[in-house]
């Protein structure tokens, strides 16, 4: 496995960094926080000119046919700039669910639109963790003639109030052991209502979904009978890896902002960056970021195999392990870097005019998304114990 970026990957990294430095600077982020909707012009540039939503979608479905590592490169740059857009929910959560789906008709129907950016999507799943496995809560699916009836609520759904397509995770009440089903539900489906939620991190939007007698046919189901739990679990693991890559970029930006400030601030007639105690704290942050980056890019390589044609090389449980390790390291590194950034900025660290508080809010909110570090450690513990039972 080669961790050095290729020339093509370096071009993706450089172009993304240059574009986002202008399109998602501090002024743009604050404007997005005050807006009720995502910036439509920015999304048209991302989708139409840069083709980022098409990155991991195969060419025969209108995509670019690249891999998860290239997407990880993009996500790291997006995290640095706190990009506020439908990209994460649509391209990093819903798209992998469709790519892993058994339903070829659904792929042919929705993937070209997702690649073009003319459609946005998300995963609607209120979940709990039990014995290291994720179980959906809130929505139940009752079997009916040639289809299903969906009833219930989904809390805190990424882009839930704006996405055009919802991948709804539900418990199948008429199936053995309350099996899990994933259904592709258009946002205009009768019986589906939704509203935006106030959030700690105003750069990432959440919605509340209510489903009342929503009728879907068997053609809306993403998977073969009995395969829903595995599909949901794999999708959430891939989403955790994607979020970890984004968090690593955010942590790096926290350190960069802090180093720039330390170089300017004077105390006792000298730059405070010259004090040994300050150097030690920054060195600790750099070590955490590099550890998180290594974990994330290894996990991205495994995710590439899962989504691509090399899945037969994947050892049992490896995706579960690497996604947990990546999310643990990235969440904790980002949280520590954001908190230290505020501390090392001194009294201005949490004022509105400076940016560290924006990263702190993103770090605290993202820490709970797709499993917090404690939940992922529990998952790792179960995976290890299963090897001895």
One Martini backbone bead per residue (centre of mass of N, CA, C, O) as a GRO file, in nm:
protein
  389
    1UNK     BB    1   0.094   0.037   0.025
    2UNK     BB    2   0.055   0.376  -0.095
    3UNK     BB    3   0.075   0.701   0.065
    4UNK     BB    4   0.152   0.841  -0.178
    5UNK     BB    5   0.072   1.082  -0.387
    6UNK     BB    6  -0.027   1.136  -0.681
    7UNK     BB    7  -0.045   1.354  -0.932
    8UNK     BB    8  -0.355   1.353  -0.945
    9UNK     BB    9  -0.402   1.392  -0.638
   10UNK     BB   10  -0.249   1.662  -0.616
   11UNK     BB   11  -0.439   1.815  -0.804
   12UNK     BB   12  -0.690   1.783  -0.631
   13UNK     BB   13  -0.576   1.921  -0.380
   14UNK     BB   14  -0.499   2.199  -0.505
   15UNK     BB   15  -0.773   2.276  -0.630
   16UNK     BB   16  -0.937   2.258  -0.368
   17UNK     BB   17  -0.776   2.461  -0.200
   18UNK     BB   18  -0.811   2.706  -0.389
   19UNK     BB   19  -1.119   2.715  -0.405
   20UNK     BB   20  -1.193   2.714  -0.090
   21UNK     BB   21  -1.033   2.970  -0.004
   22UNK     BB   22  -1.261   3.144  -0.156
   23UNK     BB   23  -1.554   3.000  -0.130
   24UNK     BB   24  -1.473   2.915   0.204
   25UNK     BB   25  -1.440   3.143   0.379
   26UNK     BB   26  -1.519   3.314   0.654
   27UNK     BB   27  -1.741   3.482   0.518
   28UNK     BB   28  -1.894   3.244   0.382
   29UNK     BB   29  -1.955   3.083   0.639
   30UNK     BB   30  -2.123   3.304   0.783
   31UNK     BB   31  -2.337   3.326   0.561
   32UNK     BB   32  -2.433   3.029   0.580
   33UNK     BB   33  -2.530   3.046   0.879
   34UNK     BB   34  -2.764   3.272   0.804
   35UNK     BB   35  -2.888   3.075   0.620
   36UNK     BB   36  -3.156   2.859   0.514
   37UNK     BB   37  -2.964   2.781   0.272
   38UNK     BB   38  -2.781   2.676   0.045
   39UNK     BB   39  -2.550   2.759  -0.190
   40UNK     BB   40  -2.633   2.735  -0.516
   41UNK     BB   41  -2.381   2.839  -0.669
   42UNK     BB   42  -2.173   2.662  -0.528
   43UNK     BB   43  -2.301   2.390  -0.611
   44UNK     BB   44  -2.274   2.435  -0.917
   45UNK     BB   45  -1.968   2.438  -0.913
   46UNK     BB   46  -1.914   2.163  -0.779
   47UNK     BB   47  -2.088   1.997  -0.991
   48UNK     BB   48  -2.039   2.132  -1.284
   49UNK     BB   49  -1.717   2.201  -1.275
   50UNK     BB   50  -1.581   1.980  -1.063
   51UNK     BB   51  -1.737   1.699  -1.007
   52UNK     BB   52  -1.751   1.581  -0.707
   53UNK     BB   53  -2.012   1.392  -0.690
   54UNK     BB   54  -1.871   1.191  -0.925
   55UNK     BB   55  -1.613   1.052  -0.819
   56UNK     BB   56  -1.730   0.742  -0.713
   57UNK     BB   57  -1.884   0.713  -0.969
   58UNK     BB   58  -1.938   0.537  -1.222
   59UNK     BB   59  -1.928   0.579  -1.561
   60UNK     BB   60  -2.203   0.416  -1.627
   61UNK     BB   61  -2.339   0.659  -1.417
   62UNK     BB   62  -2.178   0.948  -1.475
   63UNK     BB   63  -1.898   0.927  -1.361
   64UNK     BB   64  -1.540   0.912  -1.281
   65UNK     BB   65  -1.421   0.646  -1.131
   66UNK     BB   66  -1.309   0.686  -0.863
   67UNK     BB   67  -1.199   0.702  -0.528
   68UNK     BB   68  -1.186   0.728  -0.181
   69UNK     BB   69  -0.917   0.877  -0.167
   70UNK     BB   70  -1.002   1.122  -0.333
   71UNK     BB   71  -1.228   1.197  -0.136
   72UNK     BB   72  -1.047   1.240   0.112
   73UNK     BB   73  -0.896   1.481  -0.002
   74UNK     BB   74  -1.142   1.663  -0.020
   75UNK     BB   75  -1.239   1.645   0.278
   76UNK     BB   76  -0.994   1.777   0.406
   77UNK     BB   77  -1.041   2.054   0.266
   78UNK     BB   78  -1.329   2.100   0.370
   79UNK     BB   79  -1.254   2.098   0.671
   80UNK     BB   80  -1.072   2.349   0.668
   81UNK     BB   81  -1.341   2.532   0.549
   82UNK     BB   82  -1.628   2.456   0.642
   83UNK     BB   83  -1.814   2.336   0.442
   84UNK     BB   84  -2.141   2.440   0.312
   85UNK     BB   85  -2.305   2.146   0.197
   86UNK     BB   86  -2.442   1.853   0.034
   87UNK     BB   87  -2.198   1.659  -0.002
   88UNK     BB   88  -2.179   1.467   0.237
   89UNK     BB   89  -2.463   1.335   0.238
   90UNK     BB   90  -2.465   1.260  -0.068
   91UNK     BB   91  -2.156   1.146  -0.136
   92UNK     BB   92  -2.090   0.990   0.166
   93UNK     BB   93  -2.378   0.834   0.219
   94UNK     BB   94  -2.588   0.779  -0.013
   95UNK     BB   95  -2.408   0.680  -0.244
   96UNK     BB   96  -2.288   0.421  -0.109
   97UNK     BB   97  -2.561   0.284  -0.070
   98UNK     BB   98  -2.617   0.256  -0.376
   99UNK     BB   99  -2.353   0.112  -0.463
  100UNK     BB  100  -2.425  -0.142  -0.256
  101UNK     BB  101  -2.660  -0.216  -0.404
  102UNK     BB  102  -2.889  -0.459  -0.560
  103UNK     BB  103  -3.044  -0.224  -0.715
  104UNK     BB  104  -3.018  -0.143  -1.043
  105UNK     BB  105  -3.254   0.051  -1.091
  106UNK     BB  106  -3.175   0.262  -0.878
  107UNK     BB  107  -2.904   0.330  -0.991
  108UNK     BB  108  -3.004   0.424  -1.274
  109UNK     BB  109  -3.192   0.650  -1.155
  110UNK     BB  110  -2.987   0.817  -0.938
  111UNK     BB  111  -2.676   0.840  -1.000
  112UNK     BB  112  -2.669   1.047  -1.235
  113UNK     BB  113  -2.792   1.280  -1.061
  114UNK     BB  114  -2.576   1.280  -0.843
  115UNK     BB  115  -2.335   1.337  -1.033
  116UNK     BB  116  -2.464   1.616  -1.142
  117UNK     BB  117  -2.626   1.763  -0.888
  118UNK     BB  118  -2.953   1.755  -0.934
  119UNK     BB  119  -2.922   1.569  -0.677
  120UNK     BB  120  -3.008   1.510  -0.338
  121UNK     BB  121  -2.895   1.319  -0.046
  122UNK     BB  122  -2.984   1.083   0.227
  123UNK     BB  123  -2.971   0.944   0.557
  124UNK     BB  124  -3.240   0.795   0.742
  125UNK     BB  125  -3.117   0.749   1.086
  126UNK     BB  126  -3.223   0.631   1.385
  127UNK     BB  127  -2.981   0.525   1.628
  128UNK     BB  128  -2.843   0.236   1.788
  129UNK     BB  129  -2.622   0.063   2.016
  130UNK     BB  130  -2.560  -0.304   1.999
  131UNK     BB  131  -2.302  -0.496   2.037
  132UNK     BB  132  -2.160  -0.308   1.801
  133UNK     BB  133  -2.442  -0.247   1.666
  134UNK     BB  134  -2.662  -0.104   1.436
  135UNK     BB  135  -2.992   0.034   1.515
  136UNK     BB  136  -3.289   0.123   1.420
  137UNK     BB  137  -3.507   0.399   1.495
  138UNK     BB  138  -3.867   0.503   1.468
  139UNK     BB  139  -3.890   0.322   1.205
  140UNK     BB  140  -4.155   0.138   1.044
  141UNK     BB  141  -4.215  -0.163   0.849
  142UNK     BB  142  -4.504  -0.266   0.672
  143UNK     BB  143  -4.643  -0.510   0.514
  144UNK     BB  144  -4.767  -0.513   0.178
  145UNK     BB  145  -4.891  -0.502  -0.117
  146UNK     BB  146  -4.619  -0.467  -0.300
  147UNK     BB  147  -4.500  -0.356  -0.008
  148UNK     BB  148  -4.475  -0.059   0.207
  149UNK     BB  149  -4.515   0.084   0.540
  150UNK     BB  150  -4.426   0.402   0.673
  151UNK     BB  151  -4.349   0.468   1.026
  152UNK     BB  152  -4.238   0.771   1.185
  153UNK     BB  153  -3.916   0.890   1.310
  154UNK     BB  154  -3.639   1.124   1.236
  155UNK     BB  155  -3.353   1.227   1.387
  156UNK     BB  156  -3.102   1.411   1.290
  157UNK     BB  157  -3.081   1.470   0.970
  158UNK     BB  158  -2.890   1.508   0.718
  159UNK     BB  159  -3.045   1.726   0.523
  160UNK     BB  160  -3.357   1.659   0.581
  161UNK     BB  161  -3.495   1.945   0.469
  162UNK     BB  162  -3.349   1.928   0.153
  163UNK     BB  163  -3.344   1.668   0.036
  164UNK     BB  164  -3.460   1.474  -0.245
  165UNK     BB  165  -3.339   1.204  -0.112
  166UNK     BB  166  -3.434   0.916   0.093
  167UNK     BB  167  -3.265   0.689   0.306
  168UNK     BB  168  -3.460   0.463   0.475
  169UNK     BB  169  -3.446   0.333   0.797
  170UNK     BB  170  -3.602   0.016   0.895
  171UNK     BB  171  -3.819  -0.181   1.070
  172UNK     BB  172  -3.932  -0.511   1.013
  173UNK     BB  173  -4.212  -0.628   1.160
  174UNK     BB  174  -4.273  -0.899   0.962
  175UNK     BB  175  -3.996  -0.994   1.034
  176UNK     BB  176  -3.747  -1.157   1.150
  177UNK     BB  177  -3.604  -0.996   1.411
  178UNK     BB  178  -3.635  -0.716   1.303
  179UNK     BB  179  -3.551  -0.630   1.038
  180UNK     BB  180  -3.377  -0.445   0.785
  181UNK     BB  181  -3.459  -0.149   0.591
  182UNK     BB  182  -3.398   0.010   0.267
  183UNK     BB  183  -3.534   0.323   0.137
  184UNK     BB  184  -3.627   0.500  -0.150
  185UNK     BB  185  -3.737   0.842  -0.084
  186UNK     BB  186  -3.897   1.086  -0.194
  187UNK     BB  187  -3.966   1.404  -0.069
  188UNK     BB  188  -4.273   1.402  -0.218
  189UNK     BB  189  -4.395   1.194  -0.052
  190UNK     BB  190  -4.665   1.089   0.078
  191UNK     BB  191  -4.644   1.148   0.440
  192UNK     BB  192  -4.397   1.345   0.421
  193UNK     BB  193  -4.227   1.526   0.677
  194UNK     BB  194  -4.036   1.840   0.742
  195UNK     BB  195  -3.767   1.994   0.950
  196UNK     BB  196  -3.572   2.217   1.082
  197UNK     BB  197  -3.286   2.240   1.297
  198UNK     BB  198  -3.127   2.341   1.556
  199UNK     BB  199  -2.768   2.412   1.583
  200UNK     BB  200  -2.449   2.422   1.685
  201UNK     BB  201  -2.367   2.364   1.386
  202UNK     BB  202  -2.438   2.591   1.128
  203UNK     BB  203  -2.280   2.432   0.881
  204UNK     BB  204  -2.476   2.189   0.971
  205UNK     BB  205  -2.761   2.026   0.867
  206UNK     BB  206  -3.076   1.948   1.027
  207UNK     BB  207  -3.350   1.704   1.041
  208UNK     BB  208  -3.701   1.635   1.071
  209UNK     BB  209  -3.882   1.328   1.040
  210UNK     BB  210  -4.213   1.237   0.910
  211UNK     BB  211  -4.396   0.922   0.896
  212UNK     BB  212  -4.726   0.866   0.732
  213UNK     BB  213  -4.818   0.631   0.541
  214UNK     BB  214  -4.576   0.543   0.358
  215UNK     BB  215  -4.564   0.441   0.024
  216UNK     BB  216  -4.384   0.148  -0.088
  217UNK     BB  217  -4.221  -0.041  -0.300
  218UNK     BB  218  -4.006  -0.294  -0.377
  219UNK     BB  219  -3.836  -0.100  -0.571
  220UNK     BB  220  -3.727   0.082  -0.317
  221UNK     BB  221  -3.541  -0.139  -0.240
  222UNK     BB  222  -3.186  -0.191  -0.202
  223UNK     BB  223  -3.230  -0.503  -0.120
  224UNK     BB  224  -3.215  -0.803  -0.025
  225UNK     BB  225  -3.328  -1.031   0.165
  226UNK     BB  226  -3.143  -0.982   0.470
  227UNK     BB  227  -2.931  -0.721   0.377
  228UNK     BB  228  -2.978  -0.453   0.545
  229UNK     BB  229  -2.781  -0.456   0.786
  230UNK     BB  230  -2.515  -0.463   0.625
  231UNK     BB  231  -2.562  -0.207   0.459
  232UNK     BB  232  -2.589  -0.010   0.693
  233UNK     BB  233  -2.321  -0.068   0.833
  234UNK     BB  234  -2.135   0.004   0.594
  235UNK     BB  235  -2.234   0.292   0.546
  236UNK     BB  236  -2.157   0.402   0.832
  237UNK     BB  237  -1.855   0.339   0.809
  238UNK     BB  238  -1.799   0.518   0.562
  239UNK     BB  239  -1.901   0.779   0.697
  240UNK     BB  240  -1.691   0.780   0.927
  241UNK     BB  241  -1.445   0.808   0.744
  242UNK     BB  242  -1.525   1.070   0.606
  243UNK     BB  243  -1.542   1.237   0.866
  244UNK     BB  244  -1.249   1.192   0.957
  245UNK     BB  245  -1.120   1.339   0.718
  246UNK     BB  246  -1.248   1.610   0.779
  247UNK     BB  247  -1.141   1.642   1.072
  248UNK     BB  248  -0.843   1.651   0.998
  249UNK     BB  249  -0.856   1.917   0.842
  250UNK     BB  250  -0.964   2.087   1.079
  251UNK     BB  251  -0.728   2.038   1.271
  252UNK     BB  252  -0.511   2.163   1.088
  253UNK     BB  253  -0.638   2.448   1.083
  254UNK     BB  254  -0.621   2.506   1.381
  255UNK     BB  255  -0.312   2.499   1.389
  256UNK     BB  256  -0.257   2.714   1.173
  257UNK     BB  257  -0.403   2.948   1.314
  258UNK     BB  258  -0.234   2.936   1.572
  259UNK     BB  259   0.049   2.981   1.453
  260UNK     BB  260  -0.013   3.257   1.330
  261UNK     BB  261  -0.083   3.396   1.601
  262UNK     BB  262   0.179   3.332   1.761
  263UNK     BB  263   0.365   3.497   1.558
  264UNK     BB  264   0.223   3.785   1.640
  265UNK     BB  265   0.231   3.759   1.937
  266UNK     BB  266   0.329   3.960   2.215
  267UNK     BB  267   0.567   3.884   2.493
  268UNK     BB  268   0.815   4.023   2.651
  269UNK     BB  269   0.937   4.112   2.358
  270UNK     BB  270   0.808   3.839   2.228
  271UNK     BB  271   0.722   3.569   2.075
  272UNK     BB  272   0.519   3.310   2.185
  273UNK     BB  273   0.641   3.091   1.989
  274UNK     BB  274   0.926   3.079   2.158
  275UNK     BB  275   0.803   2.916   2.373
  276UNK     BB  276   0.839   2.602   2.495
  277UNK     BB  277   0.551   2.538   2.596
  278UNK     BB  278   0.415   2.601   2.325
  279UNK     BB  279   0.567   2.397   2.150
  280UNK     BB  280   0.468   2.143   2.296
  281UNK     BB  281   0.165   2.177   2.235
  282UNK     BB  282   0.193   2.179   1.923
  283UNK     BB  283   0.332   1.905   1.897
  284UNK     BB  284   0.095   1.739   2.005
  285UNK     BB  285  -0.101   1.818   1.782
  286UNK     BB  286   0.061   1.711   1.542
  287UNK     BB  287   0.061   1.415   1.631
  288UNK     BB  288  -0.247   1.374   1.624
  289UNK     BB  289  -0.289   1.444   1.326
  290UNK     BB  290  -0.100   1.228   1.201
  291UNK     BB  291  -0.249   0.988   1.320
  292UNK     BB  292  -0.521   1.048   1.187
  293UNK     BB  293  -0.425   1.048   0.894
  294UNK     BB  294  -0.326   0.758   0.883
  295UNK     BB  295  -0.596   0.625   0.960
  296UNK     BB  296  -0.767   0.748   0.726
  297UNK     BB  297  -0.603   0.643   0.474
  298UNK     BB  298  -0.631   0.351   0.537
  299UNK     BB  299  -0.940   0.348   0.544
  300UNK     BB  300  -0.972   0.451   0.249
  301UNK     BB  301  -0.845   0.199   0.119
  302UNK     BB  302  -1.059   0.003   0.222
  303UNK     BB  303  -1.305   0.151   0.103
  304UNK     BB  304  -1.217   0.115  -0.190
  305UNK     BB  305  -1.250  -0.196  -0.188
  306UNK     BB  306  -1.551  -0.205  -0.118
  307UNK     BB  307  -1.645  -0.023  -0.376
  308UNK     BB  308  -1.491  -0.201  -0.557
  309UNK     BB  309  -1.302  -0.490  -0.700
  310UNK     BB  310  -1.124  -0.573  -0.413
  311UNK     BB  311  -1.299  -0.721  -0.182
  312UNK     BB  312  -1.154  -1.010  -0.163
  313UNK     BB  313  -0.909  -0.879   0.021
  314UNK     BB  314  -1.092  -0.855   0.258
  315UNK     BB  315  -1.091  -0.885   0.576
  316UNK     BB  316  -1.251  -0.971   0.841
  317UNK     BB  317  -1.348  -0.665   0.992
  318UNK     BB  318  -1.173  -0.425   0.879
  319UNK     BB  319  -1.372  -0.194   0.844
  320UNK     BB  320  -1.457  -0.175   1.141
  321UNK     BB  321  -1.177  -0.109   1.252
  322UNK     BB  322  -1.085   0.141   1.078
  323UNK     BB  323  -1.329   0.322   1.136
  324UNK     BB  324  -1.290   0.339   1.441
  325UNK     BB  325  -1.001   0.447   1.450
  326UNK     BB  326  -1.046   0.702   1.280
  327UNK     BB  327  -1.271   0.832   1.455
  328UNK     BB  328  -1.118   0.852   1.716
  329UNK     BB  329  -0.870   1.018   1.627
  330UNK     BB  330  -1.018   1.255   1.484
  331UNK     BB  331  -1.207   1.353   1.707
  332UNK     BB  332  -0.984   1.403   1.925
  333UNK     BB  333  -0.803   1.590   1.763
  334UNK     BB  334  -1.010   1.810   1.700
  335UNK     BB  335  -1.096   1.878   1.987
  336UNK     BB  336  -0.813   1.954   2.090
  337UNK     BB  337  -0.742   2.172   1.877
  338UNK     BB  338  -0.984   2.359   1.931
  339UNK     BB  339  -0.931   2.409   2.231
  340UNK     BB  340  -0.633   2.510   2.202
  341UNK     BB  341  -0.691   2.745   2.015
  342UNK     BB  342  -0.847   2.908   2.221
  343UNK     BB  343  -0.630   2.922   2.440
  344UNK     BB  344  -0.390   3.040   2.249
  345UNK     BB  345  -0.566   3.306   2.185
  346UNK     BB  346  -0.701   3.371   2.437
  347UNK     BB  347  -0.944   3.613   2.484
  348UNK     BB  348  -1.023   3.587   2.159
  349UNK     BB  349  -1.099   3.280   2.099
  350UNK     BB  350  -1.441   3.326   2.159
  351UNK     BB  351  -1.489   3.527   1.957
  352UNK     BB  352  -1.663   3.608   1.673
  353UNK     BB  353  -1.419   3.721   1.492
  354UNK     BB  354  -1.308   3.449   1.542
  355UNK     BB  355  -1.269   3.100   1.435
  356UNK     BB  356  -1.237   2.876   1.661
  357UNK     BB  357  -1.545   2.841   1.740
  358UNK     BB  358  -1.630   2.701   1.477
  359UNK     BB  359  -1.455   2.444   1.523
  360UNK     BB  360  -1.563   2.364   1.799
  361UNK     BB  361  -1.853   2.308   1.706
  362UNK     BB  362  -1.784   2.097   1.493
  363UNK     BB  363  -1.640   1.903   1.688
  364UNK     BB  364  -1.874   1.847   1.886
  365UNK     BB  365  -2.080   1.748   1.675
  366UNK     BB  366  -1.899   1.529   1.522
  367UNK     BB  367  -1.843   1.340   1.764
  368UNK     BB  368  -2.157   1.219   1.745
  369UNK     BB  369  -2.122   1.133   1.459
  370UNK     BB  370  -2.125   0.806   1.387
  371UNK     BB  371  -2.005   0.793   1.655
  372UNK     BB  372  -1.835   0.790   1.930
  373UNK     BB  373  -1.549   0.696   2.077
  374UNK     BB  374  -1.684   0.503   2.282
  375UNK     BB  375  -1.846   0.335   2.071
  376UNK     BB  376  -1.594   0.245   1.905
  377UNK     BB  377  -1.455   0.098   2.137
  378UNK     BB  378  -1.678  -0.107   2.176
  379UNK     BB  379  -1.658  -0.227   1.895
  380UNK     BB  380  -1.366  -0.324   1.919
  381UNK     BB  381  -1.411  -0.509   2.158
  382UNK     BB  382  -1.606  -0.704   2.012
  383UNK     BB  383  -1.413  -0.784   1.782
  384UNK     BB  384  -1.198  -0.908   1.968
  385UNK     BB  385  -1.380  -1.111   2.127
  386UNK     BB  386  -1.479  -1.275   1.874
  387UNK     BB  387  -1.191  -1.414   1.828
  388UNK     BB  388  -1.238  -1.586   2.127
  389UNK     BB  389  -1.544  -1.736   2.053
   0.00000   0.00000   0.00000
